[in-house]
């Protein structure tokens, strides 16, 4: 096994922390839709992540140029 190179992987360019500013802005404006991202690929994974991990509403739409837009909003505060 002399062919093994031991090294730490590089820091990812994107990750959970890349969403932090977006999550804070959504929480500061509950009930208000925001365009979170656009991409040439369906944002299904990110959409489900926002729903399942943060309880946000999230939906995507196909734009006229064929790209995809991801929209999200934090739920409105419910009075107890």
PEHU-V761191 format. One record per residue. N is the residue number from 1. BURIAL is b if it has 9 or more other ideal C-beta (glycine too) atoms within 8 Angstrom, else e. Layout:
<<N & BURIAL> <N & BURIAL>>
//
This chain:
<<1 & e> <2 & e> <3 & e> <4 & e> <5 & e> <6 & e> <7 & e> <8 & e> <9 & e> <10 & e> <11 & e> <12 & e> <13 & e> <14 & e> <15 & e> <16 & e> <17 & e> <18 & e> <19 & e> <20 & e> <21 & e> <22 & b> <23 & b> <24 & e> <25 & b> <26 & b> <27 & e> <28 & e> <29 & b> <30 & b> <31 & e> <32 & e> <33 & e> <34 & b> <35 & e> <36 & b> <37 & e> <38 & e> <39 & b> <40 & e> <41 & e> <42 & e> <43 & b> <44 & e> <45 & e> <46 & b> <47 & b> <48 & b> <49 & b> <50 & b> <51 & b> <52 & e> <53 & e> <54 & b> <55 & e> <56 & b> <57 & e> <58 & b> <59 & e> <60 & b> <61 & e> <62 & e> <63 & b> <64 & e> <65 & e> <66 & e> <67 & b> <68 & b> <69 & b> <70 & b> <71 & b> <72 & b> <73 & b> <74 & b> <75 & b> <76 & e> <77 & e> <78 & e> <79 & e> <80 & e>>
//
